[in-house]
Amino acid sequence: MTSSVGPDGYVRSPAQEKKLNKLMASIFVGAKGDEAMNYIRQITIEAVSGPEISQDQLRHLEGMRYLAAIIQRRVIKGRENE
């Protein structure tokens, strides 16, 4: 059985990866899905912090960015395979 590493770092079969990608694409569909993804991007990937941010706050923000990027990548891949 062939496996591959997904954007989250976990090893799954290509069929499992495709299923997850399609699931995420089905959740973030249409104008409402785009609006929800834009909100997630605004509070994570596009968030800008100044020098006053603590190490703990920065780690937290980076974790949120990582998760947002995984979701975004899966949505894009799910849409590509439709």
Secondary structure per residue as TSV (DSSP state, phi and psi in degrees):
chain	resnum	aa	ss	phi	psi
A	1	M	-	360.0	132.0
A	2	T	-	-82.8	140.8
A	3	S	-	-130.4	162.4
A	4	S	E	-144.3	156.2
A	5	V	E	-89.4	124.8
A	6	G	-	-82.4	176.9
A	7	P	T	-64.4	-14.6
A	8	D	T	-93.0	-0.7
A	9	G	S	88.8	-0.6
A	10	Y	-	-92.7	146.6
A	11	V	E	-92.7	125.1
A	12	R	E	-140.3	166.5
A	13	S	-	-71.7	156.4
A	14	P	H	-56.2	-35.3
A	15	A	H	-65.5	-40.8
A	16	Q	H	-66.1	-40.8
A	17	E	H	-61.9	-46.0
A	18	K	H	-61.6	-40.7
A	19	K	H	-62.8	-45.2
A	20	L	H	-62.7	-42.6
A	21	N	H	-62.4	-44.1
A	22	K	H	-65.4	-38.3
A	23	L	H	-59.7	-49.1
A	24	M	H	-64.1	-39.6
A	25	A	H	-64.7	-34.1
A	26	S	H	-73.5	-27.3
A	27	I	H	-76.2	-43.5
A	28	F	S	-99.7	64.9
A	29	V	-	-111.2	148.2
A	30	G	H	69.7	-168.0
A	31	A	H	-63.2	-39.6
A	32	K	H	-67.3	-39.9
A	33	G	H	-63.8	-42.0
A	34	D	H	-64.1	-40.4
A	35	E	H	-64.0	-42.2
A	36	A	H	-64.5	-43.6
A	37	M	H	-65.3	-37.9
A	38	N	H	-62.1	-41.0
A	39	Y	H	-61.9	-46.3
A	40	I	H	-60.3	-42.5
A	41	R	H	-62.6	-42.6
A	42	Q	H	-60.6	-41.3
A	43	I	H	-88.4	-1.8
A	44	T	T	-127.1	-81.4
A	45	I	T	-62.1	-38.9
A	46	E	T	-91.1	-3.1
A	47	A	-	-68.0	136.0
A	48	V	-	-115.3	131.9
A	49	S	-	-116.4	149.9
A	50	G	-	-95.1	-174.0
A	51	P	T	-68.2	-12.5
A	52	E	T	-79.6	-7.0
A	53	I	-	-68.0	137.3
A	54	S	-	-81.9	164.4
A	55	Q	H	-59.5	-41.6
A	56	D	H	-64.9	-42.0
A	57	Q	H	-64.7	-40.4
A	58	L	H	-65.0	-43.3
A	59	R	H	-61.7	-41.8
A	60	H	H	-62.0	-47.7
A	61	L	H	-61.6	-42.2
A	62	E	H	-65.3	-35.8
A	63	G	H	-64.3	-41.8
A	64	M	H	-64.3	-40.3
A	65	R	H	-62.8	-41.3
A	66	Y	H	-60.6	-47.2
A	67	L	H	-64.4	-42.7
A	68	A	H	-60.7	-40.4
A	69	A	H	-66.8	-38.1
A	70	I	H	-62.5	-47.0
A	71	I	H	-59.5	-48.4
A	72	Q	H	-60.6	-43.8
A	73	R	H	-63.0	-41.8
A	74	R	H	-67.0	-39.3
A	75	V	H	-60.8	-47.0
A	76	I	H	-61.1	-47.4
A	77	K	H	-63.5	-39.4
A	78	G	H	-63.8	-37.6
A	79	R	H	-70.9	-34.9
A	80	E	H	-65.7	-32.9
A	81	N	T	-93.4	14.2
A	82	E	-	-77.6	360.0
